[in-house]
Amino acid sequence: MIAGCEKEDDKESPPEIPPATTFVIDFSDFPSQKSATLPYLERGLKDIQTTQNWAFAATNVFVWSAIITVHLVIPVAAFVESFNHDPEYQSDLHWICSYSCTVAGPEYFAELHGTLGVSEVEWAMYISSEIDTTKFLWFEGESSLLVTEGTWTLYYNPEDPAPYLGIEWQRNVDDETLDIKYTNIIPEGAENGSYISHGIVNETPYDAFYEIYRKRQENTIDIEWSRTTKEGRVRDFLHFEDNLWHCWDATLIDIDCN
């Protein structure tokens, strides 16, 4: 495989690869015990029962984070590594960037294909390994020419190549806002249609959100928080038995919502 391809000056300029934020939700941005104004453990056991609102929200975010982290580690690593290499022009407005990366031991070989269309760019990521040299189409998608919106479709793994996640994304480069949504698309899966949507918005006091929909329960959880202060709120009818917001402060302690 090619460790990194140099651009050819006499060829068409390659299309811009959508940034990693269109592919990977930054779960680390959600307030955690470490990010709270006061360390969680220093508040003592008597305070644990007063952090129920944040803890409930964090638990639901963690479930999605764990699922995605475990099953997407290889395609995510391959996608992120693509920004360190230049594509090589093939023909008919088609480029390929080939490189290798190491993920949890084995070496993987990636080929990111980009084909320029009239109003969009089509992408396809093929990955093989030193153990299995068969090129597997791990994900594919398309992006607008201005890289403001697009989609990705991820497949489970080479042993089970069924559709796994659908990703829809939008972003505004000028104000740095974005929205990315992961949807479970496992054929005939019990949770097919479940999703988590994450956004960065220019609003106060909460400038970030998650919306989590659980198909089997037909229930939606809304979570909003401040990336600066770590204050936030959560709403879930099934859990709280009302449609009201339930808030926490910068120390993750439950408070009355204003």
GIKA-V223218 format. One record per helix or strand of 3 or more residues. SS is the DSSP state (hx for helix, st for strand). FROM is the first residue (numbers start at 1). TO is the last residue. If there is no record, write none. Layout:
<<SS,FROM,TO> <SS,FROM,TO>>
This chain:
<<hx,20,22> <hx,27,29> <hx,40,43> <hx,45,50> <hx,52,71> <hx,73,84> <st,94,103> <st,106,116> <st,120,129> <st,136,144> <st,149,157> <st,160,172> <st,177,184> <st,195,200> <st,208,214> <st,219,225> <st,232,235> <hx,237,240> <st,246,248>>
